[in-house]
Amino acid sequence: MEKIEQGTLKILKGDNFLTIKKDFDIGEWNEDLWSFIDGLIGKGYELMSVTVQGYMVLVTLKKV
């Protein structure tokens, strides 16, 4: 597993999956997160889950 930091995004990358974590403030649009996810979906990833806990978003994607 590989840990990557890209701006405010923290990414945990495995062989067939990615988990992306972002801390945010209420009222933010988080365009960087959703643009990044959109790009991954275009590269053959499938969205598995989106979890919001307090001021943190966790998104898991799987390579199809």
Secondary structure by P-SEA (a helix, b strand, c coil): cbbbbcccbbbbbcccbbbbbbbbcccccaaaaaaaaaaaaaaccccccccccccbbbbbbbcc
